[in-house]
Amino acid sequence: MNHEHVEKILMKYVDIVSLGTVADCMPMIDENRTIVRRGLLQANASFHPFFHIFSGVLNRPLVTEDDI
């Protein structure tokens, strides 16, 4: 597998990984902050139904780790 293929796979699921990072109450520093930031960006355009339902409940896009 080349680097681009691996990155594409990782980015496909970064929204789910960010949810797990927040749910595990990981400190928002270093790579955890990067994962959650990228995950929130991805979550607003996600194909995973959870994020569509959750942002609909909030009546706005997911913006911070507090939103998930």
Secondary structure, 3 states (H helix, E strand, C coil): CCHHHHHHHHHHCHHHHHHHHHHCCCCCCHHHHHHHHHHHHHHCCCCCHHHHHHHHHHCCCCCCHHHC
